[in-house]
Amino acid sequence: MTGGLTFDTGALIALERRRQRIARIYTTAVAEGFIITVPSAVIVEWWRGRSEARDTILRGLRIQPVDAVLAKMAGVALAAVRTATVVDAVVMASAAQRGDIVYTSNFDDLERLRSHFPAVRVLRV
């Protein structure tokens, strides 16, 4: 298996909306002790105020700060993949640090970043 899982904003939105596939992935990962990482920049995109659902989801996540190392990795990816967004580049750089699988609803955009992070596997939510 991989180092763990990384969720992007779309994965968190799907989880909050109780989409069956991502809910099953999340529940299984938490129950089996897998680490689900979410870069802090993803929280910025997702968080629209406190709710019971968001609080519950957050308890099962490891929030990764965007430090200088992660920011530089993402910046290099942005230079290489000009159509990428900052948050998508941060998600992929974060996952690359651990060899995680990324779950996303934004498959095509993250798949383009795989040219820069070929070891990261990207799956749809």
All heavy atoms as an XYZ file, in Angstrom:
963
protein
N       0.854     -1.185      0.000
C       0.000      0.000      0.000
C       0.888      1.233      0.000
O       2.089      1.154      0.003
C      -0.920     -0.051      1.226
C      -1.902      1.069      1.359
S      -3.388      0.763      0.388
C      -4.213      2.309      0.601
N       0.283      2.373      0.019
C       0.994      3.640     -0.019
C       1.252      4.141      1.394
O       0.899      3.498      2.371
C       0.142      4.705     -0.747
O      -0.991      4.976      0.063
C      -0.269      4.230     -2.114
N       1.805      5.343      1.471
C       1.985      5.982      2.754
C       0.664      6.360      3.380
O       0.531      6.426      4.590
N      -0.329      6.601      2.585
C      -1.636      7.011      3.084
C      -2.457      7.600      1.964
O      -2.236      7.316      0.789
N      -3.390      8.436      2.353
C      -4.287      9.078      1.398
C      -4.204     10.580      1.564
O      -3.985     11.082      2.667
C      -5.731      8.635      1.641
C      -5.999      7.140      1.718
C      -7.455      6.888      2.068
C      -5.632      6.464      0.420
N      -4.389     11.280      0.463
C      -4.508     12.736      0.494
C      -5.831     13.088     -0.166
O      -6.148     12.568     -1.231
C      -3.341     13.409     -0.262
O      -2.112     13.100      0.403
C      -3.506     14.922     -0.307
N      -6.602     13.948      0.494
C      -7.873     14.407     -0.061
C      -7.720     15.846     -0.521
O      -7.091     16.659      0.152
C      -8.988     14.356      0.985
C      -9.503     12.982      1.310
C      -8.994     11.830      0.730
C     -10.523     12.852      2.228
C      -9.497     10.580      1.045
C     -11.043     11.606      2.550
C     -10.529     10.463      1.962
N      -8.341     16.155     -1.660
C      -8.395     17.546     -2.090
C      -9.749     18.130     -1.696
O     -10.554     17.469     -1.021
C      -8.111     17.674     -3.592
C      -9.293     17.301     -4.487
O     -10.262     16.684     -3.999
O      -9.240     17.633     -5.685
N      -9.997     19.346     -2.109
C     -11.228     20.034     -1.728
C     -12.467     19.279     -2.203
O     -13.440     19.130     -1.459
C     -11.236     21.467     -2.302
O     -10.013     22.118     -1.926
C     -12.424     22.262     -1.793
N     -12.435     18.797     -3.428
C     -13.574     18.063     -3.961
C     -13.887     16.814     -3.166
O     -15.061     16.457     -2.989
N     -12.856     16.149     -2.679
C     -13.066     14.954     -1.856
C     -13.746     15.325     -0.545
O     -14.653     14.626     -0.085
C     -11.744     14.245     -1.597
N     -13.339     16.444      0.054
C     -13.973     16.874      1.303
C     -15.420     17.295      1.085
O     -16.289     16.987      1.906
C     -13.179     18.018      1.945
C     -11.788     17.664      2.455
C     -11.148     18.889      3.101
C     -11.832     16.505      3.433
N     -15.678     17.963     -0.028
C     -17.056     18.367     -0.335
C     -17.920     17.119     -0.544
O     -19.035     17.033     -0.022
C     -17.096     19.288     -1.568
C     -16.468     20.649     -1.223
C     -18.527     19.463     -2.087
C     -16.211     21.542     -2.421
N     -17.403     16.152     -1.284
C     -18.153     14.910     -1.506
C     -18.394     14.179     -0.192
O     -19.483     13.637      0.041
C     -17.395     14.017     -2.487
N     -17.400     14.184      0.673
C     -17.547     13.543      1.978
C     -18.596     14.258      2.818
O     -19.466     13.627      3.430
C     -16.193     13.532      2.689
C     -16.062     12.741      3.967
C     -16.449     11.283      3.747
C     -14.632     12.832      4.484
N     -18.551     15.560      2.807
C     -19.532     16.351      3.553
C     -20.951     16.123      3.026
O     -21.909     16.098      3.795
C     -19.165     17.831      3.435
C     -20.036     18.755      4.229
C     -19.604     20.201      4.116
O     -18.697     20.533      3.327
O     -20.205     21.014      4.838
N     -21.070     15.900      1.730
C     -22.382     15.650      1.115
C     -22.781     14.173      1.179
O     -23.765     13.777      0.579
C     -22.367     16.127     -0.337
C     -22.271     17.633     -0.429
C     -22.228     18.109     -1.850
N     -22.152     19.562     -1.883
C     -21.863     20.268     -2.968
N     -21.654     19.657     -4.127
N     -21.793     21.574     -2.893
N     -21.980     13.408      1.892
C     -22.241     11.981      2.138
C     -22.301     11.150      0.861
O     -23.117     10.235      0.742
C     -23.512     11.812      2.956
C     -23.396     12.409      4.346
C     -24.652     12.141      5.152
N     -24.482     12.569      6.516
C     -24.914     13.736      6.989
N     -25.522     14.585      6.206
N     -24.724     14.036      8.259
N     -21.411     11.459     -0.080
C     -21.318     10.632     -1.290
C     -20.798      9.262     -0.885
O     -19.799      9.152     -0.163
C     -20.407     11.266     -2.330
C     -20.835     12.639     -2.786
C     -22.125     12.567     -3.606
N     -22.416     13.825     -4.239
C     -23.426     14.619     -3.901
N     -24.224     14.280     -2.923
N     -23.638     15.737     -4.541
N     -21.452      8.228     -1.345
C     -21.207      6.878     -0.854
C     -19.767      6.408     -1.052
O     -19.161      5.856     -0.134
C     -22.170      5.904     -1.535
C     -22.088      4.506     -0.966
C     -23.116      3.589     -1.582
O     -23.669      3.859     -2.629
N     -23.364      2.481     -0.916
N     -19.201      6.607     -2.224
C     -17.848      6.094     -2.506
C     -16.811      6.688     -1.563
O     -16.047      5.986     -0.933
C     -17.481      6.365     -3.961
C     -16.062      5.967     -4.322
C     -15.815      6.112     -5.825
N     -14.446      6.282     -6.192
C     -13.514      5.348     -6.143
N     -13.816      4.144     -5.710
N     -12.278      5.604     -6.509
N     -16.779      8.013     -1.442
C     -15.761      8.650     -0.608
C     -16.050      8.407      0.871
O     -15.122      8.279      1.673
C     -15.593     10.150     -0.934
C     -14.299     10.708     -0.314
C     -16.805     10.947     -0.514
C     -13.034     10.163     -0.892
N     -17.319      8.303      1.241
C     -17.657      7.998      2.636
C     -17.119      6.625      3.018
O     -16.575      6.440      4.115
C     -19.162      8.063      2.846
N     -17.232      5.662      2.120
C     -16.715      4.318      2.378
C     -15.181      4.331      2.468
O     -14.600      3.704      3.349
C     -17.193      3.361      1.273
C     -16.942      1.916      1.546
C     -17.626      0.984      0.550
N     -17.435      1.372     -0.843
C     -18.400      1.815     -1.660
N     -19.631      1.941     -1.225
N     -18.131      2.142     -2.904
N     -14.537      5.077      1.582
C     -13.073      5.188      1.600
C     -12.617      5.807      2.917
O     -11.708      5.302      3.575
C     -12.576      6.014      0.393
C     -12.808      5.222     -0.898
C     -11.114      6.408      0.557
C     -12.738      6.055     -2.147
N     -13.246      6.900      3.310
C     -12.904      7.612      4.545
C     -13.100      6.712      5.771
O     -12.201      6.567      6.599
C     -13.764      8.874      4.653
C     -13.639      9.635      5.950
C     -12.627     10.562      6.131
C     -14.551      9.434      6.982
C     -12.532     11.280      7.324
C     -14.459     10.135      8.170
C     -13.448     11.058      8.335
O     -13.347     11.759      9.508
N     -14.272      6.087      5.854
C     -14.592      5.242      7.005
C     -13.628      4.069      7.116
O     -13.125      3.762      8.202
C     -16.047      4.731      6.897
O     -16.908      5.864      6.828
C     -16.430      3.883      8.081
N     -13.344      3.423      6.006
C     -12.413      2.292      6.004
C     -11.010      2.743      6.385
O     -10.340      2.085      7.198
C     -12.401      1.613      4.624
O     -13.727      1.170      4.317
C     -11.451      0.426      4.596
N     -10.559      3.839      5.810
C      -9.213      4.339      6.107
C      -9.061      4.670      7.588
O      -8.068      4.291      8.221
C      -8.898      5.561      5.249
N     -10.032      5.374      8.153
C      -9.976      5.741      9.571
C     -10.003      4.480     10.440
O      -9.202      4.337     11.368
C     -11.122      6.716      9.940
C     -11.221      6.897     11.446
C     -10.904      8.062      9.254
N     -10.892      3.541     10.119
C     -11.017      2.309     10.911
C      -9.744      1.472     10.868
O      -9.378      0.833     11.855
C     -12.204      1.486     10.418
N      -9.053      1.486      9.732
C      -7.843      0.676      9.584
C      -6.569      1.428      9.956
O      -5.473      0.899      9.812
C      -7.768      0.128      8.163
C      -8.877     -0.873      7.883
C      -8.772     -1.527      6.516
O      -7.749     -1.351      5.830
O      -9.730     -2.225      6.151
N      -6.718      2.655     10.418
C      -5.567      3.410     10.897
C      -4.734      4.083      9.826
O      -3.614      4.509     10.088
N      -5.262      4.188      8.610
C      -4.537      4.907      7.564
C      -4.622      6.399      7.824
O      -5.647      6.903      8.297
C      -5.102      4.600      6.177
C      -4.720      3.250      5.667
C      -5.591      2.188      5.772
C      -3.477      3.038      5.095
C      -5.247      0.936      5.312
C      -3.120      1.789      4.631
C      -3.999      0.728      4.740
N      -3.567      7.091      7.515
C      -3.548      8.542      7.684
C      -4.121      9.187      6.434
O      -3.703      8.887      5.319
C      -2.116      9.047      7.946
C      -1.603      8.471      9.267
C      -2.066     10.570      7.933
C      -0.138      8.743      9.529
N      -5.082     10.074      6.653
C      -5.644     10.881      5.567
C      -5.126     12.295      5.779
O      -5.434     12.936      6.783
C      -7.179     10.887      5.588
C      -7.730      9.463      5.499
C      -7.710     11.755      4.440
C      -9.222      9.374      5.754
N      -4.331     12.749      4.829
C      -3.717     14.076      4.929
C      -4.463     15.066      4.054
O      -4.867     14.725      2.935
C      -2.238     14.016      4.502
O      -1.557     13.085      5.347
C      -1.570     15.380      4.613
N      -4.618     16.259      4.564
C      -5.194     17.360      3.809
C      -4.298     18.575      4.038
O      -4.134     19.018      5.182
C      -6.639     17.665      4.272
C      -7.188     18.870      3.554
C      -7.525     16.458      4.065
N      -3.688     19.110      2.977
C      -2.911     20.340      3.156
C      -3.809     21.480      3.635
O      -4.986     21.558      3.254
C      -2.368     20.626      1.749
C      -2.438     19.317      1.029
C      -3.625     18.611      1.607
N      -3.264     22.349      4.444
C      -4.060     23.436      5.020
C      -4.706     24.314      3.953
O      -5.795     24.853      4.174
C      -3.210     24.272      5.977
O      -2.083     24.805      5.314
N      -4.090     24.448      2.792
C      -4.677     25.247      1.712
C      -6.015     24.666      1.253
O      -6.907     25.406      0.830
C      -3.712     25.330      0.531
N      -6.179     23.361      1.350
C      -7.442     22.717      0.998
C      -8.527     23.127      1.987
O      -9.675     23.374      1.604
C      -7.273     21.178      0.945
C      -8.616     20.469      0.867
C      -6.386     20.786     -0.220
N      -8.166     23.219      3.257
C      -9.135     23.639      4.269
C      -9.642     25.040      3.949
O     -10.839     25.326      4.092
C      -8.533     23.571      5.692
C      -8.052     22.151      6.021
C      -9.539     24.072      6.727
C      -9.122     21.081      5.980
N      -8.762     25.906      3.470
C      -9.169     27.266      3.097
C     -10.258     27.223      2.025
O     -11.258     27.939      2.118
C      -7.963     28.087      2.593
C      -8.403     29.431      2.035
C      -6.938     28.275      3.699
N     -10.080     26.374      1.019
C     -11.083     26.268     -0.053
C     -12.396     25.652      0.425
O     -13.465     26.011     -0.055
C     -10.557     25.405     -1.213
C      -9.675     26.106     -2.171
C      -9.446     25.297     -3.431
O      -9.428     24.051     -3.391
O      -9.255     25.939     -4.481
N     -12.301     24.705      1.347
C     -13.460     23.924      1.766
C     -14.281     24.569      2.876
O     -15.506     24.533      2.867
C     -12.960     22.547      2.220
C     -13.971     21.653      2.833
C     -15.108     21.161      2.253
C     -13.930     21.088      4.148
N     -15.774     20.331      3.129
C     -15.065     20.269      4.296
C     -13.030     21.189      5.212
C     -15.329     19.556      5.464
C     -13.289     20.480      6.368
C     -14.421     19.672      6.492
N     -13.623     25.170      3.832
C     -14.284     25.622      5.057
C     -15.155     26.837      4.784
O     -14.686     27.855      4.308
C     -13.242     25.973      6.111
C     -13.842     26.116      7.466
C     -14.231     27.280      8.064
C     -14.137     25.071      8.380
N     -14.747     27.022      9.312
C     -14.698     25.660      9.527
C     -13.973     23.690      8.344
C     -15.110     24.928     10.627
C     -14.366     22.952      9.440
C     -14.934     23.573     10.561
N     -16.425     26.713      5.105
C     -17.364     27.826      4.956
C     -18.122     28.039      6.247
O     -19.276     28.431      6.265
C     -18.347     27.554      3.806
C     -17.690     27.470      2.433
C     -17.071     28.818      2.054
N     -16.449     28.791      0.763
C     -15.144     28.640      0.550
N     -14.326     28.458      1.571
N     -14.644     28.664     -0.659
N     -17.444     27.759      7.338
C     -18.054     27.888      8.651
C     -18.204     26.529      9.307
O     -18.196     25.495      8.655
N     -18.330     26.559     10.611
C     -18.408     25.335     11.395
C     -19.732     24.627     11.170
O     -20.782     25.247     11.061
C     -18.267     25.675     12.876
C     -18.153     24.469     13.742
C     -18.488     24.778     15.213
N     -18.776     23.532     15.879
C     -19.945     22.921     15.868
N     -20.942     23.442     15.234
N     -20.110     21.771     16.495
N     -19.665     23.315     11.095
C     -20.865     22.473     11.081
C     -20.489     21.152     11.740
O     -19.308     20.811     11.833
C     -21.376     22.240      9.654
O     -20.527     21.353      8.964
N     -21.484     20.418     12.183
C     -21.215     19.102     12.785
C     -20.492     18.199     11.797
O     -19.550     17.496     12.156
C     -22.515     18.450     13.265
C     -23.069     19.036     14.534
C     -22.122     18.874     15.723
O     -21.533     17.803     15.891
O     -21.985     19.848     16.485
N     -20.941     18.205     10.548
C     -20.321     17.352      9.526
C     -18.846     17.714      9.339
O     -17.984     16.832      9.298
C     -21.068     17.471      8.205
N     -18.542     18.998      9.240
C     -17.143     19.416      9.047
C     -16.289     19.060     10.259
O     -15.157     18.596     10.105
C     -17.082     20.908      8.751
C     -17.600     21.235      7.375
C     -17.390     22.697      7.019
N     -18.202     22.982      5.852
C     -19.227     23.818      5.843
N     -19.556     24.496      6.920
N     -19.923     23.994      4.744
N     -16.827     19.271     11.443
C     -16.075     18.917     12.646
C     -15.777     17.425     12.694
O     -14.664     17.010     13.027
C     -16.833     19.331     13.909
C     -16.792     20.827     14.160
O     -15.940     21.517     13.567
O     -17.609     21.304     14.964
N     -16.749     16.609     12.348
C     -16.556     15.160     12.341
C     -15.509     14.761     11.316
O     -14.613     13.953     11.595
C     -17.893     14.440     12.047
O     -18.820     14.792     13.076
C     -17.715     12.939     12.000
N     -15.591     15.318     10.126
C     -14.619     15.016      9.076
C     -13.213     15.416      9.522
O     -12.261     14.645      9.374
C     -15.012     15.722      7.762
C     -16.284     15.086      7.189
C     -13.873     15.663      6.751
C     -16.944     15.901      6.092
N     -13.078     16.600     10.072
C     -11.758     17.093     10.493
C     -11.085     16.176     11.512
O      -9.866     16.026     11.507
C     -11.859     18.503     11.071
C     -11.894     19.634     10.068
C     -12.115     20.964     10.779
C     -10.635     19.684      9.229
N     -11.877     15.563     12.382
C     -11.297     14.680     13.399
C     -10.566     13.489     12.784
O      -9.670     12.929     13.412
C     -12.376     14.206     14.374
C     -12.754     15.250     15.392
C     -13.572     14.660     16.534
N     -14.888     14.221     16.124
C     -15.975     14.988     16.088
N     -15.895     16.256     16.432
N     -17.135     14.482     15.718
N     -10.939     13.096     11.572
C     -10.300     11.957     10.926
C      -9.160     12.330      9.996
O      -8.630     11.470      9.288
N      -8.769     13.609      9.989
C      -7.749     14.086      9.052
C      -6.491     14.570      9.764
O      -6.551     15.030     10.903
C      -8.301     15.264      8.239
C      -9.604     15.044      7.480
C     -10.054     16.354      6.859
C      -9.440     13.963      6.433
N      -5.387     14.475      9.062
C      -4.151     15.126      9.494
C      -3.989     16.345      8.602
O      -3.886     16.220      7.384
C      -2.942     14.214      9.333
C      -1.641     14.881      9.822
C      -0.444     13.956      9.667
N      -0.034     13.825      8.296
C       0.900     14.582      7.715
N       1.519     15.529      8.383
N       1.226     14.393      6.460
N      -4.008     17.523      9.200
C      -3.861     18.766      8.445
C      -2.375     19.079      8.330
O      -1.679     19.203      9.338
C      -4.594     19.942      9.131
C      -6.050     19.572      9.457
C      -4.515     21.199      8.259
C      -6.871     19.126      8.287
N      -1.891     19.192      7.098
C      -0.484     19.474      6.858
C      -0.287     20.964      6.571
O      -0.853     21.482      5.602
C       0.037     18.663      5.669
C       1.503     18.923      5.385
C       1.995     18.199      4.159
O       1.223     17.779      3.304
N       3.305     18.034      4.066
N       0.498     21.642      7.376
C       0.793     23.047      7.089
C       1.565     23.181      5.779
O       2.326     22.292      5.401
C       1.672     23.493      8.260
C       1.568     22.424      9.289
C       1.171     21.170      8.591
N       1.367     24.283      5.112
C       2.140     24.566      3.908
C       3.407     25.286      4.354
O       3.415     26.495      4.548
C       1.333     25.399      2.891
C       2.174     25.683      1.659
C       0.057     24.666      2.504
N       4.467     24.498      4.540
C       5.748     25.071      4.947
C       6.560     25.434      3.706
O       6.097     25.269      2.568
C       6.512     24.105      5.859
C       6.856     22.787      5.198
O       6.735     22.654      3.958
O       7.259     21.861      5.921
N       7.761     25.923      3.905
C       8.589     26.384      2.789
C       8.919     25.248      1.823
O       8.918     25.441      0.600
C       9.872     27.028      3.318
N       9.192     24.054      2.335
C       9.534     22.927      1.469
C       8.358     22.578      0.562
O       8.502     22.434     -0.657
C       9.970     21.694      2.304
C      10.138     20.464      1.437
C      11.259     22.003      3.058
N       7.176     22.446      1.155
C       5.984     22.109      0.386
C       5.654     23.225     -0.611
O       5.317     22.954     -1.772
C       4.809     21.847      1.326
C       3.491     21.439      0.675
C       3.650     20.174     -0.158
C       2.434     21.230      1.745
N       5.757     24.462     -0.182
C       5.468     25.601     -1.053
C       6.406     25.625     -2.260
O       5.979     25.867     -3.390
C       5.578     26.902     -0.264
N       7.681     25.339     -2.035
C       8.644     25.322     -3.148
C       8.349     24.184     -4.118
O       8.422     24.372     -5.343
C      10.063     25.207     -2.605
C      10.558     26.469     -1.923
C      11.925     26.232     -1.316
C      12.387     27.414     -0.503
N      13.702     27.157      0.136
N       8.012     23.006     -3.593
C       7.668     21.883     -4.473
C       6.456     22.238     -5.342
O       6.441     21.972     -6.544
C       7.346     20.631     -3.646
C       8.532     19.952     -3.022
S       8.041     18.540     -1.977
C       7.380     17.403     -3.206
N       5.465     22.839     -4.731
C       4.264     23.223     -5.466
C       4.570     24.318     -6.483
O       4.060     24.294     -7.607
C       3.174     23.679     -4.501
N       5.422     25.256     -6.117
C       5.792     26.333     -7.029
C       6.512     25.830     -8.264
O       6.244     26.284     -9.384
N       7.406     24.871     -8.074
C       8.108     24.274     -9.219
C       7.103     23.561    -10.128
O       7.179     23.640    -11.352
C       9.235     23.329     -8.734
C       9.813     22.523     -9.880
C      10.332     24.133     -8.040
N       6.134     22.885     -9.517
C       5.097     22.209    -10.303
C       4.258     23.216    -11.084
O       3.901     22.972    -12.245
C       4.216     21.362     -9.399
N       3.942     24.357    -10.478
C       3.191     25.402    -11.178
C       3.949     25.919    -12.391
O       3.356     26.200    -13.433
C       2.879     26.567    -10.240
C       1.778     26.349     -9.221
C       1.721     27.518     -8.240
C       0.441     26.152     -9.898
N       5.259     26.041    -12.264
C       6.074     26.487    -13.394
C       6.081     25.447    -14.513
O       6.098     25.787    -15.693
C       7.502     26.775    -12.931
N       6.039     24.171    -14.132
C       6.093     23.087    -15.126
C       4.739     22.818    -15.767
O       4.661     22.426    -16.928
C       6.606     21.811    -14.458
N       3.663     23.015    -15.025
C       2.305     22.736    -15.509
C       1.526     24.043    -15.393
O       0.860     24.301    -14.397
C       1.642     21.597    -14.704
C       0.254     21.274    -15.259
C       2.525     20.356    -14.677
N       1.622     24.846    -16.403
C       1.110     26.224    -16.370
C      -0.390     26.339    -16.100
O      -0.852     27.369    -15.629
C       1.442     26.939    -17.676
C       2.920     27.032    -17.942
C       3.436     28.332    -17.483
N       4.879     28.418    -17.724
C       5.636     29.254    -17.102
N       5.121     30.073    -16.223
N       6.923     29.292    -17.341
N      -1.158     25.299    -16.409
C      -2.609     25.360    -16.199
C      -3.024     24.973    -14.781
O      -4.198     25.051    -14.434
C      -3.339     24.437    -17.193
O      -2.867     23.105    -17.011
C      -3.115     24.887    -18.629
N      -2.060     24.551    -13.959
C      -2.364     24.098    -12.596
C      -2.729     25.274    -11.695
O      -2.279     26.396    -11.887
C      -1.170     23.354    -12.013
N      -3.544     24.966    -10.679
C      -3.855     25.966     -9.657
C      -2.927     25.750     -8.464
O      -2.335     24.677     -8.302
C      -5.314     25.852     -9.179
O      -5.480     24.618     -8.475
C      -6.291     25.948    -10.341
N      -2.843     26.753     -7.635
C      -1.989     26.680     -6.454
C      -2.399     25.519     -5.548
O      -1.561     24.712     -5.134
C      -2.007     28.017     -5.672
C      -1.332     27.871     -4.324
C      -1.352     29.117     -6.493
N      -3.684     25.423     -5.245
C      -4.124     24.381     -4.317
C      -3.896     22.997     -4.912
O      -3.445     22.089     -4.211
C      -5.588     24.587     -3.887
C      -6.075     23.443     -3.021
C      -5.723     25.908     -3.122
N      -4.172     22.817     -6.195
C      -3.921     21.515     -6.812
C      -2.438     21.141     -6.755
O      -2.084     19.996     -6.474
C      -4.393     21.496     -8.264
C      -5.906     21.505     -8.396
O      -6.602     21.285     -7.382
O      -6.388     21.733     -9.522
N      -1.572     22.101     -7.003
C      -0.131     21.843     -6.931
C       0.294     21.500     -5.507
O       1.127     20.606     -5.295
C       0.653     23.046     -7.456
N      -0.278     22.171     -4.530
C       0.027     21.875     -3.121
C      -0.451     20.460     -2.768
O       0.268     19.709     -2.100
C      -0.603     22.931     -2.184
C      -0.561     22.481     -0.726
C       0.103     24.268     -2.340
N      -1.640     20.088     -3.215
C      -2.165     18.744     -2.948
C      -1.212     17.689     -3.508
O      -0.845     16.730     -2.823
C      -3.582     18.575     -3.543
C      -3.992     17.108     -3.585
C      -4.587     19.387     -2.747
N      -0.804     17.855     -4.748
C       0.064     16.857     -5.382
C       1.458     16.834     -4.748
O       2.036     15.762     -4.547
C       0.147     17.119     -6.878
C      -1.150     16.835     -7.612
S      -1.643     15.106     -7.560
C      -0.509     14.421     -8.777
N       1.994     17.991     -4.416
C       3.308     18.039     -3.759
C       3.235     17.384     -2.389
O       4.144     16.639     -1.997
C       3.784     19.481     -3.647
N       2.162     17.630     -1.676
C       1.967     17.022     -0.368
C       1.936     15.500     -0.493
O       2.638     14.786      0.231
C       0.649     17.533      0.237
O       0.308     16.818      1.393
N       1.133     14.996     -1.403
C       1.026     13.546     -1.595
C       2.360     12.942     -2.026
O       2.715     11.837     -1.595
C      -0.057     13.240     -2.626
N       3.100     13.655     -2.846
C       4.392     13.155     -3.331
C       5.390     12.986     -2.189
O       6.242     12.091     -2.237
C       4.957     14.101     -4.386
N       5.293     13.805     -1.166
C       6.212     13.682     -0.029
C       6.087     12.342      0.676
O       7.036     11.864      1.274
C       5.960     14.807      0.979
C       6.406     16.161      0.505
C       6.137     17.239      1.539
O       5.150     17.205      2.274
N       7.026     18.219      1.598
N       4.912     11.727      0.607
C       4.662     10.478      1.338
C       4.354      9.293      0.442
O       4.231      8.173      0.911
C       3.466     10.673      2.296
C       3.719     11.652      3.417
C       2.442     11.916      4.199
N       1.365     12.420      3.336
C       1.294     13.665      2.895
N       2.203     14.557      3.243
N       0.293     14.046      2.104
N       4.159      9.528     -0.837
C       3.747      8.450     -1.728
C       2.278      8.103     -1.573
O       1.879      6.952     -1.727
N       1.460      9.105     -1.265
C       0.031      8.903     -1.045
C      -0.740      8.720     -2.349
O      -0.286      9.112     -3.424
C      -0.577     10.121     -0.342
C      -0.301     10.173      1.137
O       0.395      9.285      1.656
O      -0.794     11.130      1.776
N      -1.939      8.188     -2.211
C      -2.950      8.209     -3.260
C      -3.785      9.461     -3.022
O      -4.153      9.758     -1.885
C      -3.851      6.964     -3.186
C      -3.049      5.706     -3.501
C      -5.045      7.102     -4.129
C      -3.822      4.415     -3.265
N      -4.090     10.197     -4.091
C      -4.913     11.398     -3.989
C      -6.320     11.072     -4.467
O      -6.505     10.502     -5.543
C      -4.343     12.553     -4.839
C      -5.300     13.740     -4.859
C      -2.983     12.981     -4.329
N      -7.312     11.455     -3.663
C      -8.712     11.357     -4.060
C      -9.206     12.755     -4.394
O      -9.007     13.691     -3.624
C      -9.568     10.742     -2.954
C      -9.424      9.250     -2.913
C      -8.487      8.634     -2.101
C     -10.216      8.441     -3.732
C      -8.338      7.252     -2.086
C     -10.076      7.065     -3.729
C      -9.144      6.483     -2.904
O      -8.997      5.117     -2.896
N      -9.853     12.867     -5.567
C     -10.270     14.162     -6.080
C     -11.527     14.058     -6.930
O     -11.788     13.009     -7.528
C      -9.150     14.792     -6.934
O      -9.564     16.084     -7.384
C      -8.788     13.927     -8.130
N     -12.263     15.142     -7.015
C     -13.341     15.251     -7.989
C     -12.842     16.014     -9.216
O     -13.540     16.158    -10.197
C     -14.550     15.973     -7.381
O     -14.183     17.292     -7.029
N     -11.615     16.473     -9.140
C     -10.985     17.296    -10.165
C      -9.901     16.484    -10.881
O      -8.765     16.915    -11.005
C     -10.396     18.531     -9.471
C     -10.061     19.637    -10.420
O     -10.410     19.611    -11.582
N      -9.357     20.633     -9.906
N     -10.271     15.303    -11.328
C      -9.314     14.322    -11.830
C      -8.413     14.865    -12.940
O      -7.193     14.703    -12.890
C     -10.055     13.064    -12.322
C      -9.143     11.992    -12.805
C      -8.538     11.130    -11.903
C      -8.886     11.844    -14.159
C      -7.683     10.131    -12.347
C      -8.039     10.851    -14.610
C      -7.429      9.984    -13.704
N      -8.977     15.479    -13.957
C      -8.185     15.909    -15.113
C      -7.088     16.895    -14.721
O      -5.953     16.785    -15.190
C      -9.078     16.509    -16.193
C      -9.998     15.468    -16.826
O      -9.667     14.258    -16.763
O     -11.047     15.863    -17.361
N      -7.417     17.855    -13.855
C      -6.416     18.847    -13.449
C      -5.275     18.209    -12.654
O      -4.103     18.506    -12.876
C      -7.058     19.969    -12.633
C      -7.950     20.860    -13.477
O      -7.868     20.799    -14.722
O      -8.737     21.627    -12.893
N      -5.612     17.324    -11.727
C      -4.566     16.681    -10.939
C      -3.783     15.678    -11.776
O      -2.576     15.510    -11.577
C      -5.139     16.033     -9.681
C      -5.187     16.990     -8.493
C      -6.144     18.118     -8.682
C      -5.435     16.258     -7.216
N      -4.440     15.052    -12.718
C      -3.748     14.108    -13.606
C      -2.688     14.842    -14.439
O      -1.617     14.300    -14.690
C      -4.768     13.387    -14.497
C      -4.196     12.257    -15.293
C      -3.677     11.082    -14.463
O      -4.019     10.941    -13.268
O      -2.899     10.287    -15.023
N      -2.969     16.074    -14.857
C      -1.956     16.861    -15.584
C      -0.719     17.093    -14.707
O       0.404     17.103    -15.199
C      -2.537     18.195    -16.043
C      -3.337     18.090    -17.324
C      -3.644     19.451    -17.920
N      -4.633     20.202    -17.168
C      -5.948     19.995    -17.228
N      -6.442     19.068    -18.009
N      -6.775     20.738    -16.527
N      -0.921     17.266    -13.417
C       0.213     17.475    -12.505
C       1.033     16.204    -12.302
O       2.154     16.266    -11.818
C      -0.283     18.010    -11.162
C      -0.593     19.504    -11.155
C      -1.511     19.852    -10.010
C       0.698     20.307    -11.092
N       0.490     15.057    -12.675
C       1.253     13.809    -12.557
C       2.491     13.835    -13.443
O       3.443     13.101    -13.187
C       0.387     12.600    -12.900
C      -0.555     12.249    -11.768
C      -1.166     10.878    -11.891
N      -0.132      9.859    -11.758
C       0.146      8.955    -12.685
N      -0.499      8.916    -13.819
N       1.072      8.059    -12.467
N       2.508     14.676    -14.473
C       3.717     14.790    -15.296
C       4.882     15.286    -14.440
O       6.029     14.984    -14.711
C       3.486     15.733    -16.475
O       3.231     17.053    -16.019
N       4.562     16.014    -13.391
C       5.589     16.510    -12.470
C       5.738     15.611    -11.243
O       6.803     15.560    -10.628
C       5.255     17.944    -12.046
C       6.376     18.621    -11.351
N       7.483     19.090    -12.017
C       6.586     18.869    -10.051
C       8.316     19.604    -11.142
N       7.799     19.483     -9.944
N       4.686     14.907    -10.888
C       4.694     14.000     -9.723
C       4.241     12.606    -10.171
O       3.164     12.141     -9.803
C       3.749     14.522     -8.624
C       4.091     15.892     -8.109
C       3.292     16.982     -8.427
C       5.193     16.085     -7.306
C       3.600     18.250     -7.947
C       5.511     17.345     -6.821
C       4.718     18.429     -7.149
N       5.043     11.917    -10.979
C       4.598     10.648    -11.592
C       4.332      9.524    -10.600
O       3.592      8.588    -10.925
C       5.736     10.292    -12.530
C       6.928     11.034    -12.026
C       6.406     12.272    -11.378
N       4.881      9.587     -9.422
C       4.678      8.517     -8.448
C       3.341      8.622     -7.713
O       2.933      7.678     -7.036
C       5.824      8.491     -7.438
N       2.665      9.754     -7.841
C       1.400      9.950     -7.151
C       0.280      9.364     -7.996
O       0.149      9.652     -9.185
C       1.130     11.451     -6.884
C      -0.250     11.666     -6.275
C       2.210     12.035     -5.986
N      -0.530      8.551     -7.373
C      -1.701      7.973     -8.041
C      -2.908      8.853     -7.737
O      -3.128      9.227     -6.577
C      -1.925      6.559     -7.536
C      -2.983      5.826     -8.273
C      -2.953      4.361     -7.905
N      -4.086      3.701     -8.527
C      -4.639      2.608     -8.097
N      -4.157      1.992     -7.031
N      -5.663      2.089     -8.712
N      -3.685      9.172     -8.759
C      -4.848     10.041     -8.613
C      -6.102      9.231     -8.927
O      -6.186      8.590     -9.974
C      -4.763     11.264     -9.567
C      -6.004     12.132     -9.437
C      -3.497     12.063     -9.291
N      -7.065      9.240     -7.996
C      -8.322      8.514     -8.172
C      -9.502      9.453     -7.990
O      -9.455     10.384     -7.198
C      -8.423      7.374     -7.155
C      -7.333      6.299     -7.244
C      -7.509      5.295     -6.106
C      -7.375      5.594     -8.586
N     -10.562      9.164     -8.717
C     -11.797      9.969     -8.626
C     -12.581      9.598     -7.370
O     -12.594      8.451     -6.974
C     -12.692      9.691     -9.830
C     -12.118     10.099    -11.136
C     -13.098      9.737    -12.263
N     -12.432      9.660    -13.547
C     -12.232     10.701    -14.339
N     -12.641     11.900    -13.976
N     -11.617     10.548    -15.491
N     -13.261     10.597     -6.809
C     -14.159     10.323     -5.684
C     -15.493      9.832     -6.198
O     -15.844     10.048     -7.331
C     -14.356     11.546     -4.761
C     -13.060     11.928     -4.107
C     -14.963     12.708     -5.495
